[in-house]
Amino acid sequence: MDFKDDAKIDSDAIDSSAGGPGRGGGGKIALGGGAGIVVLILALLFGINPGDILGTDDGSQAAPTSTSSSTCRTGADADRDPNCRWAAYATSINQYWGEQLSGYTKARTKPFSNSISTACGSATAEGGPFYCSGDKLVYLDTSFLSQLLNQLGTETSTAAEAYVIAHEYGHHAQDLLGTMAKAHAAGNQTGPHSPSVRLELQADCYAGAYLKWAADNPDDLIENVTSADITKIVNAAKAVGDDHIQKQSSGQVNQDAWTHGSSKMRVYWTQKGFNAASLKSCDTFATNNLGD
């Protein structure tokens, strides 16, 4: 997967402002494709909602980041400076959703280091990338994401990163559509067919649909999405399955504790999105076939 040299990167795609005091309670954090293994192990072993872990407010502040949107103007900059790829992903994904949803308002990506205070409360790098509905930002510790993917047993690549970030922007779309609020209204239910799992699988499907669009769209910033890239994306989806993470943490699988879906389910919905004719195929709330 490459970036077109002359394609423009949105200078407003990255939020480079300093992190402020937590405003806990402003919204729930929707854990996504890169949910941190440390947080998930705690959740799976003790029945804790990962969103509640990330939503606590201890007043921590964002550490400075090395990403500057002012130096990321084109795809050539993303090839030259790896930090620019985050703005490139955000630009491309916002373009996709701008074509899919009438009245779409873009989300921005906010890189941070170690810990940060958000409108959803305080979070640390170990929580992995996440979307906060309270401030419409996708948060990620850029260095920890690579570590996380490796820790979960898949290789780091632009394709895997794009899948993870697209999943988080899928949560933003769910937020705008009201799907997230409906799922959260059901409470902290867990299990393979719970609203939480359906929400995550739909975000996987949205990520797959975006990646197909990026592969086919000659005007997009991203190009040359190859079969090898698809394999890396599928491997990333497998790595973040609840059953895979449970096996790594305890050696056992407990379906009743699932919050994101099994590896098989996540691969199924990512591929379903990639092959979908429309986003209607991503309605995980209207089917009992979740690919399990």
N, C-alpha and C positions, 0 to 999 in steps of 0.2 A: 504494500500500500504506500502510495507516494502523495506528495502535495504538488499541485500545479504551480510552477515557478511564478507565473504572472497573475495568479488569482489573488484577490484582495482579502486580507484578514480584517475583520471588524475591530477597530481600535477600542471599542467599548465592550468587547466580549469578555474581558478580564476585569474583575473588581480588584484593584490594587490598593484600596483604602486600608488603613490600619484597623485591626479588630477592636471593637469597643466592648464595654461591659455587657454581660449577658442580659437578655431581656426575656428570661425564661417564661415559657407559657405562650409565646407568640405563635407557635405552630408546632406540629409534630414533625420530627425528622423521619423521612422515609428511607430506610436502609436499602441499599441497592446492590448492584452486581458485585461491587468490591467490598461488601461488608466485612469489617475487620475480624480476623479469626479469634483474637483475644476476646472481643465483645461477644461474639457468637458462641464461643465455648462456655462463657459464663451463662449466657442465655439458655443454651441447650441443656446444660447440666443442672441449673437451678430454677428453670422456668421463668426467668426474668425477661421482660420485653426489652429487646435491644434499644428501642427508641427511648425507653425510660432511662437506660444507662446513659445514652448520649444526651438526654434532655436535662440532666442535672446541671445546675449553675453554680460553679465554684469561683466565678470571677476571673478565670484565666484569660490571658490576652493572646492575640495572634502574634507569632514571631515574624520578623521580616522575611519576605520571599525574594527570590532572585528573578522572578518573572516580571517583565515590564512590557505592557501592551504597546507602548510608544515605539519600541524597537521591532515590533512584530507587525509588519505591514503587508507582506506577500507570502505566498507559498515558498518562495526561495528563502525567505527568512526562517521559515520552519525547518527547512533542510539544513540551514546554516547553524541555527541555534535551537537545540532540542527543547528549550523552555517555551519556544513559540508554538509548539504543537498543541498546547492546551488551548490557546486562543484560536488556533486553526480548527480544532475539533468543535469548539463552541460556535464558531462562525458557521461551519457547515451544518451542524445539527439545528441551529436556529433557522437557517435558510430552509431546511427540510420542513420543520414544523410550521414555518410561516406560509408554506404552500399547502399544508394539510388542514390547518385550522383557521377559520375566519376570525379576525380580531386577535390573532395570536400576539402575545406580549413576550418578548424574549427573556430568557434567564441568562445570568452571567455566571462564569466560573470564578471561584475565589481560591487560589492556592494559599496554603499556609504551612507552617512548620510546627510540629509538636502539639500545640493546642490552640484553640480559638473559641471566642464567645460569639454566639449567633443569636438570631431572633428566636431560635428554638432552645436556647440554653448553651452550655459549654460542651465542647467535644475535643477529643484528642485524635492524633494520627491513627492510633490503633483501631479506631472506629471505621476506618476506610472511607472512601468517597461517599458522600451523602447529599441529598437534596433537602433543603429547609424551606417549607412552604411559607414560613413567616417573613422571609426576606427575599424569596425567589432566587436563591443562590445555590449553586452546586459547589460544595466544598471538597477539597482534596489536598492531602499532603503529597506533593509530587514525588518525593523520594521514597515515601513509604509505600506508594502504590506498586512500584516495581518489586519491593521486598515482599509485599503481600501476595502478588501473583506467584512469585517464586516459592513462597512458603506454602501456598495452596497446591503446588505441584504443576504449574503451567508456566511456559516461557513468556517473558515480557516482550511485547511487540507493539507497533503502532496499531495493528488490527485489534489486539486484545484490549489495549487502552481505549480505543474508539468504542468498542463494545461496552466497556464499563461506563464510560462517560455518557454514551447514548442511552444507556439504561437509566441513569440519573435524570437526564433530560426527559425521558419517558415519564418519570414521576412528576416533572413540571407540567407536562401535558395533562396528566391525570388530575393534577391540582386545578388547572384551568377548567377542565371539563366537569369537575365536581366528583369524579370517581374516587379520589383519595378521601374526601370528606365522608362519603358514604361507607367506604371500607373501614375507616377509623371509627365511625359511629357504631359499628358492630362490636367494639371493644377489643381487648387483647386476646382474641381467639387464636389458637394455633392448630396445626394439623394439616394434612396434605390437601384438603379441600377448603381450608379456612379463607376468609376474606383477605388476610395478610398474604397468604401464598398466591391467591388469585391476582392481587395487586402487583406482586413481584413478577409473576409470570407474564402479565400483560406488559409490564415495562420491558421484559426480555423480548417479547414479540415486537414491541415498538422499536427496540434497538435493531432487531433483524430487518424490519421494514426500512429503517433509515439506511442501514448498510447496503441494502439492495439498491435503494435510490442513489446513494453515493456512487455505487459501482456503475450504474447506468447513465447517470446525468453528466453530459459533457460540459455543463456550465458550472459544476460544483468544484470546490477547492481540492477535493480528494479525487485521486485517480488510481488506476491500476490495482483494483482490488482483485487479487488472484485466488485461485483455488487453495493455494497454500495459506493465504490470509484467512479464508473461510475455515480451514482446519484449525488455525490458531484461535479463531473466535469461538468455535465449538468447544475446543479444549478449555478455554476460559470459562465458558458456561458450565462445563462439567465440574470444574474446580470449585465453583461457588455453590454447588448443590448442598443442601442441608445434610444429606446422607454422607457425602464425601467428607464434609467438615466434622460430622459426628464421629466417623470412623477414625479420623486423624486425632481427635481430641480424647475419645474414650474407648475406641475399638468396637463400639456398639451403635446401632441405629434405632432411634426412637421417633417413629413417625408422628406421634402425638405432639412432639415439641417443634415440628417444622414450622418455620416462618417464611421461607423463601421457595421451597420446593426442592425435590430431589434433582440430582444431576440429569437424570433422564428427562424429567419434566422441563428443566431449564433449557436443555438442548432442543427438545421438541418445540417449545414455543419460540425460541430464537430462530430456528429453521422455518417454522410456520410463518413468522413475520417476513423472513427473507423471500419466501415463495408466495406471499399473499398478494392478491390482486387489489385489495383495499384494506384499510384499517379495521373494517368490520370483522375481519377474520381474527382480530386480536381480542375479541370480547370474551375474556376468560370467565366473566361472571354469568354468561348465558349458556354455559355448557358444563356437563358433568365429565366430559373427556378432557382431562388435564394432562394427558400423556404419561400417566403413571402406570 
